[in-house]
Each structure stands twice: as C-alpha cells, then as structure tokens.
Amino acid sequence: MVNADRTPPDCPGGHDGMPESDAGRHLQNQLEILIQDFRRSTEPPMPVFVVHAQEDRDDDAVAGLVRQLHAGQEAHGTRCAVTQDAYEGTTEVRRATALVRALSDPRRWGGPKAVYRRYAFPRLRLVHAIDDAVAALGDSWPAPAPGSPEAGQDQRQRLLNELAQQGWRPRNTARWRSGLPLFDMAHILPASLVTVLAALLARSEWYVAVGAGLVFLLLLTVLNYVLPGRSPIFLWLRRESRWFMTTTFLRAADQEGSTEVSLLRPVRSWKAIAARAYDVAEALTAGGDFHLQLCVLALREDLRDNHRRWSWDLRGFKRPRPPMLFLPHADDRNGGIELIRAISDVRSRRSELDPLLVVAAVRTHDVPRLERSAVQTAPAPETAPPTFGVRLRTWYREWGRNLRAEQSPSRERSVLPWVMRIPLPHDQLGPVEEGRHHLRASARPTPARLVWALHTLVLVIALLSAGTVMRADALHDRYCSASVLTANRDTRREQGPDGRTECIGIATDGVRFADWLPAPETGDDVKALRAGDETPWTVADLEDRIARRNADVVARHTGKYVTVVYAGPLSADTAAGSSLVKGAEELAGVYLAQAVINENSSVKLRVLIANGGVDLGHQEEMAEAIAAYAVHDPTVVGVVGTGRDLKSSRATTRTLMEAGLPVVSGTNSATYLPREFANWFSLAATDEWQTRQLGLIAAQLRRPDRPQYSLVLARDTAKTDDLYTDEQARYGQGMLRHQGFTPLPQRRYTLSGGKPELRSHAQEICRGGRVPSVVYFAGRVEDIDPLMTQLSTEPGCAGKPLAILTGDDLSKADFGGGGQSVAPKVTLYHAALAELETAADKTGFYQDATKHLPGVQGRRLRYDSPALASGQTALAHDATRALFWAATRDDRPQSRASTWVNLRNVKIEGMATGTIDFTGAPLYGDRTGHSIVLKEVRRAKDGTSEPRVLCKRTAGDTKRLTQRECRIR
C-alpha cells in the first residue's frame, strides 16, 4: 500500500476532464502521487507512461483516456502539452523532430490555470536556429559544387553570416515585442542598472545617473539590433551559449579548440561558440538520429532550467507540478514512438533527472516497436486479485527498482529502460463507479509564490523607492552635499538666525561655503557678499585658491605635508546686517600663510576650512565635525580660529582637546580658556588683561575732587550664546570700581530685528540726576553707530563731555575711513589686539599679501590699508605660521600630539604682529607678551572721526604699559 503521508487528498471534482473510467482514475491517482513527491523535492524519476489496450477494439478508448488525463491535469493547474496526430517530415525521425520543434513554443505549455509565467526554451531554439541556417544555405553547404559562386567562399563564414542575419534565433521569429527589442534585455538592462548605480555612488545628481543609464541602454540596443550583419553583443553570456559549450553531448574527442566561455574573454568565447556551431551544423547535414536526440536533450535541459529551484526567481518553487507531455496517438505519423525512444536514450546517457512526465497511448499493433517494457514479469499472484490501482503502483515500484540496471549498456535487449508500459484490460475502460473520487496533489501556493513574486517585487520596489526618496530627502535636508544614496557627512545644514540655511562643518570633497552665502542682486548685496567694504576679496576667491593649493599638495607631496583646519564664521546674517568681515579677513590670513609656506618650505601646508555659522553660533557642531574627520586623517595637526568667546567655547575646546587637536586662536580674548585647557593658545590679549590696560585711561578720567559716576552698558545675552560681552561687562565694572568711580546699575540693551534698542537707555542715562562721566560699553562694533546717534541727540548728553571705554571688538571699526563716527564731545577709548605699525618694517607680511591675496593686484598694501587695518588677517596669518612651525619641527611632519607639545617651544620673529612667543606660557595660566594698542577716537570739526594711538606694544614685548605712556591729554 502507499504511505498515508504521500497520498494526496481526494479531488472534490466538479471540473472538466474528470476520469470517466476506472483505469483513468487510477492513472490520474498515480500521476498525482508523483506530483506530490515532486512538490516535496524528493525528485522522483519521471517515467514515460505508455498505455495501450490489451485488445485492438479498445485503441480509441485508450487514446480518449489520455485526452481525459490531459484535461484533468490542466484543470489541476499542471503545465501540459498535447501533440497533434501528424507532423510534416519525410521520415519518422524528422516528424519526431518537428514534434519537438512545436514544443519549443511556450504557448503550447500554458493552460488557463497554470501558475507563474510561461516556459522559456532558449537551448532548443538555438538548435532550431542552427538547423534553419543549414536549411537556408541549401544542399550546396558545406560542399558546394565546383565552379559555383559558393565554392570560393569560406563555408564557416557563410554559416555564421546566416546565423547573424537570423540573430541566432529560429527563422520567422518576431524580434520585436511591444515595439521594443527585448531578447538581450537580460544582459543589457543589468548593465544599464550598474551604470546608474555607479553614477549614484559617485554622488551625481539623480538625473545624471538616470541619463547615463538611458544613454548606455540606447547605445547597446543600437549596437545589438541596428547594425546589420552583427551577432548579438552578449551572445557568449546567454545561458543557451553556456550550455552549448559545456554539454558533453556535443564535445568531439578530437576537438582541439577552446570550449570555454568567459565574461572577461568575449572574443575567445565568440570564436569557441562559432566553432561549435559549425561542428553541430555539419552533424545536422549528415542526418540520422543526432538531430532528434540533440533536440530532446535541449528540451529536457530547458525544462530542468524552468524548474530550477535555486534560480534568481525561485521558479522551481513556484512551479510545484512537473510538466507533462500527452501523446494521444504515438505512431509513425507524428513520430511519437521515435520521440519516446529518443527520450529514453538521452535519459540513459545523462546522469541528471529531468521533470518531464510523458503519457503516451500507442495502438496495440505498435507495441512491439517499443521492444519491451522495463517490467519483465507480472508480480506473483496473491490470494485475492489485486485491484488495477494496486497493480499500477506495484509496477511503478518495480520499474524504479529495475531502472538502474536496465540503463546499463551491457544489459541485453534493454533498449527503453525509461518506458513503463501499462496494458489496460477491457474491464478497466468502462465507466467509473458512482461515488469514486480521484486524488489531487496539494494545491496550496508555495511560499516562494507569495514572497518572491511579481506583486511582492512591485511592493518591495514601491517601498524601496519610497524609502529611497525619503532617505534622499532626509540626506538633502541634513547634509550640504548629498545624492540619492550617499552624502558628505562632514558638513550639515543648520538654520541661521535669519531663517536661512547655513552649511556647518568641515568642507571636504568639493564643498564650498561660499555657495551658501546670499546671492548678490544689488550693489549693496555685492558689498555684503564681498565681506564688507574693507576686503577686496570674497570667500569664494579664497576657497578656490586654497582648494587649488591643496590639490597640488596632495598630488605632488604625499607624506610631506601637514593639515591645518581654519574654523571661523563663514556665514552672513542678512536680517541683522551681519557681514563676513571677520571670517573673510581671517581666512585671507590663513591662505596667505599657506601660500608663503608652500613656496618656501620643503614640508607643505594643506588647509581645510570649517564653518561655525553666523558669529560661530554652531561652533559645537563644527568642532564635532572636525574631530570626526581628524580620526580618519592623521595629517590634521591642529585648528586655527574659533575667534569668538561664546558660551559654547568650553564645549568646543573640550571636543577638540579630546580629539588631540591643539587650538591656536588669533582673536579670541577669553580669559578662562588658557586657564582651563592645555590645548588652548591665543595671540589675543585676554579680556581681563585688556580691561586692566584700559584702567590706565580710566585713572586719568577720574577727578579726585568730586564724585564721578560710571555705567556699564552691555548687550543683553540672555537669549544668545555670547560670553565676550558678559566678560567685558564684568571686568569693566570691576576696573571702574577699582579706579574710584561710583558705579550705577548696569544696563542691558536688547536687539530688535538685528538692531540695538538704545533710545530708552540713552534717555534714562542722560536725563537722570546722576549722569555718568564714563560709560564702559560692552557691546559689538555694529552697535556703536546707533549708540552715538542717541547720545548726540538726547538732551542731557548732547554737547556734554562723555568718555566711552570699550574692548577689542571696536578694532574692526573704520573710524579713519568714515565707516563709523563718534558723537560731539564724546571721546571713545578702545583696545585693539594687533599693533601693526611698529612691526611693519620687520616683516614681509605686506609684500606677501600684495603678491598672493586676491583683489589687490596693482595696489600697495600697508599696515593702515583698510583691508588689513583691523589686524584680523595679520593675527590669523601669525597663528597659522605658529601652528605650522610646531607641526614641522626639524623640517619633518609631526604628529598632532607632537605638535601640541612643540607649541610651547614656539618663538617666531618677523611676524605681522611682532614676535610670536609661547615659550613662557605657563600651563593653565596667563602668558605675557601679547600685542596691544590703546586708541582714542574724537570728533573733528568737520564731523569726521580722528583716531589716535595712545600707547601700544608689539607681540613678544613683555614691558608693561604705564599711565604716563598712555596719556590722554
């Protein structure tokens, strides 16, 4: 009996093709048992079931039974093909070949209930293509008559030309489907997809990537289909070509040429295919059984491939029922018997199982042509006569046990071992009994049909597309430079104070911060973009020049350079009227240092630019980007810049310190940073020390014969990150109290639309009973003009003497050039960080600036030139030179740890601000030798401002300033 777990359930019936006889029911059950085993991946051997009647009168009934089996299997969803009763051909073998050729049409195998897509028969069609080419050449090939035009031609080339004209396809085959050439799309489309992905990974725009793929696809299509007389470009990559070259069925013993096909050797592969095609064509002209057996071999290989489980589309899992071929009349008219013989012969020569299940009906008088069945004797009689179904299963088991021995070539008269002959007695061909059901293998869809299917693919593609679009959107929203799949993560988008998008981080891979500045539209915008009236260059000018020098350093001086990062404010706040003066001037100093160093030093300097946003408002994010980049680039030895004292300065310096990066700042005057961080070096005098020097002036403003009031007027920093203002206000208040002034309550003014609200403060200061004689202004340079306007118009202050003291931020003001002015009777005293005049005759800074800085060609730059007078460029230049000196001690690139240590031994003379000397700088303490200038600004009779230097020190000069030296009268 059959195992219960292998027995398929009963088919409820109710469909056309239900067995009408007992034999039909039992045969249908046997087919379903084989299908169930096939579905379970046990790969049962598939016999050729040859059914025949025991009596001549039942031949038609047997043929009808086969047609019923065909209809029943179609109803169950099996891919079935049924043969005609006759095919054209001069011999039975040719008619059998024509039968196989008809089976190469995928439409012959698709029933209305067949699952998954149609079969493909590329191997069988290749054999037909060669056969058609031989037929087209006629009897004159390969031995044309002497003297004929064909006799002088290369016969192999004649064959290849004909195949090329056919496109290596059977004749009369449509080469265009839906108006598009699709035959080689299996290779052309992946090649185009690779092109698109390569463009995307190179961070091209999406339309560039798609355009590249379409152009590549069009080019290959033109080459593959339009050029006449050419074989398909990817012929050697087709699966039929690989089979054609590797099957041992076609390998000749004396063949000397290569039979290898390789992706990397297209010419050699093409020659091997051409040689094999010529050999096969010659064999086809010889006649015999070779053509039929080759077609049968190709058919079974195609069917094996159509049911290959571990293919890219898992088609074997989606087709759980094996293909079936039904021959209702297998005789000499359709070549059916020769086909059965060829199937058995080819299977006996091959070691692989194929899924084809053949059911053929032969007439009683044709049975001897099958030689004999694999079942030699009937089973031993039992006590009770077995039913036909039991006998059928017994015969199948006996056939399977004998199959191995019957395929042996030494076995006498074993001609058709794969044929299982089933005689049908007359009593089994009668109507089936009422209530009897036939079996049906499981019809549950396989997981592969549900998971790895077209609708799943569409869903996955839709989800991937949506995810890709969302990811691309997220990348474009987050990073400054992004494509569909990737992004440059060294820079990020952040929102600026004016609502515009800023690009924050360290610029790599072609990122330019100038691209994120407001586009100029008017003359005023051009001035803003060019960083104010003082600077004749733009950020874009400097970025381009630095990029060119960096490219030269990397290309020509590998291993002989160090990298310094400039970290500064390279964004503009259009709402507040903020300009790029500081960032553009500092960047010019860094570039100038790079240009001079690379022209005169064997170790070169590479400069990377980092942007902390408007007024360094995003300097923490900038520091994180620098630290992350430095992990992967050991040539980065330190940072120049971070020139504003903010509440985030501690976190910024700590981040850089943890990355092992020393910081050399030109303009940050924070008092606490050198006391708290060992990696902090600054050329700027600290706020506390500056304020003590301004005390020399405050002492001269104090009259001991009467009480005098003082006031600290500071910008409100409650909603900002500004710490410079708080430090200035705190140290200014303490200094005025120390000098004997009576302090009034400190006042804080706010900003509205980027402009200071000073009117109410001016009214209360000037109209009160206690009018201060000294005001310490802890604000920014852009607030000084509104303050002077209020003081010059407010009764109580207008026309009365008033002294205003302030810190180094006022050094950026252009009083001499008319950029800013002071009110009548108001005297402004401020500190500046760089004394340039005294050091001018000892430095080559100005000659180098004239030579290298953009926008100054033809001009002679001096210490008092508007572009350099603020000292920002000079301080950034000197800071860069100091850091480079520490990074290249002994004329060799140093590590960042060595650079940090070497900075405490830096002493360089001849710099723009004097001598840069860190040798006496204590660890976690204040150093001396800062450059300093104390200036006085008064209003002239013509309404202009007259600045005057009261006293000064160049960098490196540690001699104390004195009150006598800084006299104001």
C-alpha angles and dihedrals in degrees: 000000000000118000111262094229090054095050113099118225123262117278108236090218123212096135136100116267097042109156112269096193137049092243090051091052093050093046090049089051091051091051091050092050089054090047090051090052090047090051090053090055094244089129099220116200108260112222129201101249107212110188122189137165123254088221127047092231091066097057093102091046090054091050089050090050090057090051089051090051089051092051091046093051091048088053089052092053099255118150102244136177124193125197130228122246093246140021131189121260141114093239135030090250091054090049089052089050090051088051091055090046089056088054090061089075105097090209090068089065102047121093123186090258099041112126128229124010130317125285121263123216106190095149094049091046091052090056089049090049092056090045091051091048090053090048091049091053090054131205091318090076129119093000109037120191114270112264094022119125089249093056093075095049131092103259093205091053090049089057093046092048090053092048090049090052088052091046087237088291131114114276120266090026116141109247094191126063119188089346094299130098104240106160096099097030088109086076104022096055095050089048090053091046090054088051091053093047092048090053092048093049088052085061095246119157114273093247090053090052094048091045091052090051093048093048091049091048092049092048094051092045091052092048092045101047114012104050107086123235094016127127118231111285094232097040093125091053096054115111091233090056091052090050091045091057100039105043112106089212089079100036112113118213094230096044110131103175125092117273095188124118116199135178090223096048108053097158094050090045091050092051091050092051091048092051092049092048090053092051092049092047091053090050091051092056090054092067123209127109095312095094094050094046092048090052091048090049091050091047094053092045090052091049091048089051092047088056098039105137100203096049123128091265096036088234092162090062091048093052103056094165120072120236116262130206117202122198108185089181116026106182143116094288094068099022091243096143092049088050091053090050091048092050091052093046095049092046090051090054095048127067098209126088118233126203099232113124114194125198113185134174118210128185118252094249091053095055094091089060088070088063094219144325124262087242104079101180136018117251119269114280116263131212090258120034107254120237119253090253093055091047090050092054091046091052091051092052091048091048091052092049092049096042096089095051095040091058091060110114090218092059108108116242092352095140106146109029094160093057118097108194115206118191113206117212118218094246092059093057094066125101116296117255118260115267095021115132131195125224128255127196117237113292096195112131112251118244089247091061090054101037104030100039140115094261089048090048090051090049092047091047090049091049092044091048091049090045091047092050091047091046092047088049091049092047092049091047093049107035133049095224118034141146130194095283108016141035140195100250095191092084130043137189117248132173115254126215091263093053093255121127116257126200108228128186138042118326114236136152097028100314112151122195090202088069089067096053120102113278113247116246105157137026091265091052091051089054091050092048091050088057097255136310093294099066120064091193133070131224088247090057091053096043092053093049093047090049092053092050091046091052090052092049094050094044099046108023108044110171093011103084143071128212125229122189120217109209114190148125108288100162131087128223103216093183093057094037090243113166134202095247097122098041095043094047094047092047089051090055092050092048091047090053090050093050094050094044095049091050095050109028133073089215110064132217123230116194126205119191124223126187124210095183132241108352087348090290091154098040094127091060088045092053092049090052091049092049092048091050093047090059089068098036114058091183090074104101104169152330131263120198132021083146100172127079106229137158087255093055093093093053091043094051092044091053091052091044092053088052089055093247122141117215124218110189124191101195111015105114098184111149097204100051099074089044094053106032127053092199093059120104122166135181091201122095110246121254092246093052092044091052091051089055090050085054087071087066095040089055090058091049092055116097111200094201095072140021116268128197126220131192135197111215111190138172114255108253099178093110097032139071093236114132098160090074093050092049092048091049093048096046092040092053091050093047094051091048089049090053092056102258119143105239121224120208111289116255127214122199124200134215126243117189088347093304125109119247101222105144098091091045092051091051094051093044095049101037099044126101091248109054112185119234092200126041121189105209111207097183143099130281093250089062097056098083094053089048093052091048092056094045093050094053104034115099111238093038104042110100095004124112114262131168121209120195121193143162137257097289087083089065086083091063119102103219096154094050095049096255093123133013140193129233121255114279089010117121117198121204119187141162126238126201100219130055103198105163099067092044095046097090092050100052138066090212096111096046089049091048092052090050101045112022116095121241096026101085110139093019129107111226121211136176089266096046108126092237092059106022096096091063094227093116093045094049093048090048093051092046091053092048091050093050092047091050090055092045095052105040112161088015093285130110110260130208118252090254091054090046090055091052094043092054090075088060096050117126116156125170129198096046124144092259097036127261118357104212124174095159094100096042109123120221109259092001145091119278127207133224099072120157112248139172127187113203136189122208121193134173115255125217092258092056097257126118124254115205118198130185111234099183139337149182129203120225112281094029107117097181112123122247114240134208090240091054092049097048115163097196 
